[in-house]
């Protein structure tokens, strides 16, 4: 390496947001450091007011990793917004603390973003850490949403995760990149307002990607590199709090990002679909989940008043990949694989 290269400042901040994740840092951080090219990227741990031994561990075993310490837990969205405000890199990767990266991962993503100025954000292929042959739930080979705002992935529809046989190795334009490993142009992130702190957790990256597209940029899946996500670390599916956040945030996301011409009609239809989900929980005696849906709608009605500006473009209508009805495709037609959706 010549002298010039050593003086060149890395262009990417790989920010790992940590909250009481001492065990995860111990397990995953060494591999992230080992596989991240230091000439391209700087690994930074932003600690969200941890009360466990995280900080002690960072000081003693990872002293050469940059740290940012917050006094309190600002949530996923707030923590990243603050960290990105405090760092000054051309690109930022939002990387979950339970992701194992592979050799050359950052080189591939960085080179792709440098060569494609029209791309605002991207993700690599996400595979399961526990079963590396399978796609990972929270992003797989790229995220999409259907005409009613339900998210699904190339390689994962609802609870069905496909085996990775290279069927989705092509780079493709997507609707959203997973917050488990999301690379974004830092200036653009700030310009569109970053992650929405009102969401606290769940779907905030879909909302961010929607705003990036409204700003005129593309979101891409760059699938010739993979990372491995443990997943399910924050809230398991068995937790009614997760149901609450998913339903509430999905409504907020549609309310924020749809134009006046279609918004009320779309939300009315969603209310009907959510009522069916509520009835299903009642029928199966899962009352806590039914209550979570009611609470989600009540809080959405209150929170939506704070969003007063809306776009003129209806991305759900403009993008052919959003014309699908994922509920009927999956539950009525039995299409469990992304590749089966094309011939809907």
C-alpha positions, 0 to 999 in steps of 0.5 A: 500500500503506498503512502497516499492510500494510508492517508486517504480517509475512509468514505464509509461509516459502518455504524452498529447501534448497541443497546445492552448487547454485550453478548452480541458485540462479543460474538459479532463485532470481531468478525465485522472488524476482520471483514471490513476493509479499513481503507474504505470503512470505519467501524463505529459502535453507537451505544444507546445508553446501555446499562449492561457491560457493553461499555466496559467491553468496548473500552477493554477489548475494542479500544481501537473501534470508534465509540459514540456514547448516548446517556439514554436509549433513543430507540432504533430511529433516534439512535441512528439519527443522532449517530449520523449527525455526529459522524461525517462520512460520504456513506453510512451503513446501518448495521445490526449488532447481530449481523456477521459480515463476510470478506469483501462485503463493504468493498462490493457495496461501496463500489456499487454506490460509487458507480451508481449515483442514481442509487440512494440506498442499497442492501446486500443479500441477507441470509440466516445466521443459524441456517446459512442456506436460508434467506433471512426474514428481515430483508432476504434478497430485497424488500417490496410492498404490495398494493395495500402496503404489506411488506414482503421480500425476494426470498421471504413472503410472510413466514416462508423463507426460501432456501438460497440456491442463487435464484436471486443473485441478480442486482435488482431495484427494490422498494426497501432495503433492510435496516439490518444492513442498509447502506445510504448516502449520508447527505441524502439520509439527512436531507429526507429527514432520517428515520422517523423517531415516532415509529420507535421500531419496525418499518422505519426503514421502509418509510425511509426508503419510500422518502428516498424514492420520492426524492428521486433516487433508487433503492437496490439489492446488491446480491453478489455479497452476503451478510448473515443475520441472527434476527429476532433479537428485539421482539419475537413474533409471540409478543403483542407489542410487535403486532402493535408496532407493525400495525400502527407503523404500517398505517403511519407509513401509508398516511405519510407517503401517499398523496391526498387523492388516494390516501383516505381510500387506501386507509379505509381498505386497510381498516377493513383488512385489519378488522379481519385480522382482529376477528381472526385473533378473537376467533383463535382466542388470542385476545392480547393480539386483538387488543394490540390491533385496536390500540394500534388504530387508536394511536395512529388516529392520534399520531397522524395529525402531526404529518401535514405534508404529503407527496403528490406521487403515488408510488404504489400506483407508479411501480408495477412491483406494487400492483400485487395483492400479496394476501390473495397470492399467498393465502388463496393461490398458495404462492409462497415463493417470490419467483411465483409472483410474476405470473399473478 
